[in-house]
């Protein structure tokens, strides 16, 4: 005989709830979580769990609901608080996402994000950029840069504790969004914020960390360093750009990993648009045999050779 368990829904154990499922999921590495493991944590049968959530993605949706609720500031951003609001949001994401093993890496991977929870996060962040004076399109673009930047740092930090300090990275990221090129109008309060900020530069500590990772024996570390360069490209000064371009060109000539070579050429392409790169900085690329480059990546190499030589 089925028991209602006091909740009016025959067949669903009283001890299960969406909140309990999310809580149990948060007790381990969500990247490797299985439905069977989750059922064991909850002390219920595999089939009982499926009465509450359709599959593993459904569980991760519940987790995302909880995480977004935890990180969103309670107050609404306005013209005077929008920058502080975004800073608090980013630090809350840092603390909460890293507290759950595998969660930052899960969010960073391309997948179907929970439309309600991440929709709220996106909407509030866009509202913050709008409060700072951005138009609708600019606010949308800045949310993409901000959201991806924070999540990718968190995903990388979960596997590499030696990543540059989050506070410095966040400052550089927000500063890059405040000082934008082109016809985009500046944010209100940007002038005051800019006057307190240091000149454009990531600093020697971050530059040294990047050069170490670019020359690491780990292909993953080299690839991650290239991704960081692309993310930070608007934050480097001339000396930093030329240093990284020279190192990337030499690394590309010696690179044995095809994926890393693609990342190195892509990072060089990103650096080239700063206007700081000189032909002598990437002269080593002329020693890279075109036939050693994957067909899909030849365009990166051809662009650089044509642009500078």
Secondary structure, DSSP 8 states (H G I E B T S, - for coil): ----TTTT-TTS-TT--HHHHHHHHTTS-TTS--HHHHHHHHTS-HHHHHTT-SSHHHHHHHHHHHHHHHHS-SS---TTTHHHHHHHHHHHHHHHHHHSTTHHHHHHSS----HHHHHHHHHHHHHHHHHTT--HHHHHHHHHHHHHHHHHHHHHHHH-TTS--HHHHHHHHHHHHHS--TT----TTHHHHHHHS--S--HHHHHHHHHHHHT-S-HHHHHHHHHHHHHHGGG--HHHHHHHHHHHHHHHHH---HHHHHHHHHHHHHHHTTS---GGGGGGGGGS-GGGS-GGGHHHHHHHHHHH-
